Amino acid sequence: MLLRLAGRARAPGGQGPRGRGLLTVVRQAAVIGSPVAHSLSPVLHNAAFEALGLPWTYTRVECDAAGVEPLVRGLDPSWAGLSVTMPGKRAALAVASSVTPRATLVGAANTLVPAPGGWRADCTDVDGVVGALRAAGGFAGGSRAVLLGAGGTATAALVGLASLGVRSFSLVVRSAARAAEALACAERVGVPLDLVEWAGADFADLAASSDVLVSTVPPAATEPIADALAEAPCVLDVVYHPWPTPLARALARRGRSSATGLDMLLHQAFGQCEQFTGRPAPRAAMRAALRAATGDILPLPLDR
């Protein structure tokens, strides 16, 4: 079990925000996962807290799946919530005392917030997919989607796309054994999911006949087929480092861009912030902070 918990914040000097002698309510939140040192979540949430005038802190906590339950059980009331990344998303679902319907559909949770009797689990990754496709991907609707890869992001994409009206899915995987979670998710959502073996896939036909394509696989996997995948009318490539990906380059050669993992990160963070704070997310401040940390978002600059 791997667990390194950041120190807990305290109210500075016992003064209120305007010096009225009131105790400042200092709360904290964190992203947990392993590895987590690279996470951009602190950039987003600390910018949000500052914009909202909240003297809160948001840190990173290195924690593997086995460490999620003891970590959550040991948190005191100063904690406003947790963002959960891999490999702890299913463990976060298990530790919760209540679970939102969409987290149940996805079969994983990326958000934990205090709730009566424990913690509520949610999956704002669904917001991330929907927001990225609408804001950056130019998704104008449709009924057919192609998903590349069967990891946790694929199930969130399936739920998000189904909420946008997509009713037919093709999942391209190297082995059917890897598709069990996605198949179970599709059954919960109530949509058909066709499995396509990677080695025999006609990627150009799949992309051209789709309304949207979501790639959750590493850049090396798409490099030989990037031009074929670029036939899709709308693309979300969840990778954002290293950038540009082969798929992003192929789209750029056509004068197009894709929604990216950074777009997804930004839009999933909006919902988390609102659950942590109980206030509308300061979207402009969060977007500006992420742009400052990464160079750009919509689209990221291509060195071509």
Secondary structure as UniProt FT lines:
FT   STRAND          3..4
FT   TURN            13..14
FT   TURN            17..18
FT   STRAND          28..33
FT   TURN            37..38
FT   HELIX           41..51
FT   TURN            52..53
FT   STRAND          57..63
FT   HELIX           65..67
FT   HELIX           68..73
FT   TURN            77..78
FT   STRAND          79..84
FT   TURN            86..87
FT   HELIX           89..95
FT   STRAND          98..99
FT   HELIX           101..106
FT   STRAND          111..115
FT   TURN            116..117
FT   STRAND          118..122
FT   HELIX           125..135
FT   STRAND          144..148
FT   HELIX           152..163
FT   TURN            164..165
FT   STRAND          168..173
FT   HELIX           176..179
FT   HELIX           180..189
FT   STRAND          193..197
FT   HELIX           198..200
FT   HELIX           203..208
FT   STRAND          212..215
FT   HELIX           219..222
FT   HELIX           223..225
FT   HELIX           226..229
FT   TURN            230..231
FT   STRAND          235..237
FT   HELIX           246..253
FT   TURN            254..255
FT   STRAND          259..260
FT   HELIX           261..277
FT   HELIX           283..294
FT   TURN            298..299
//
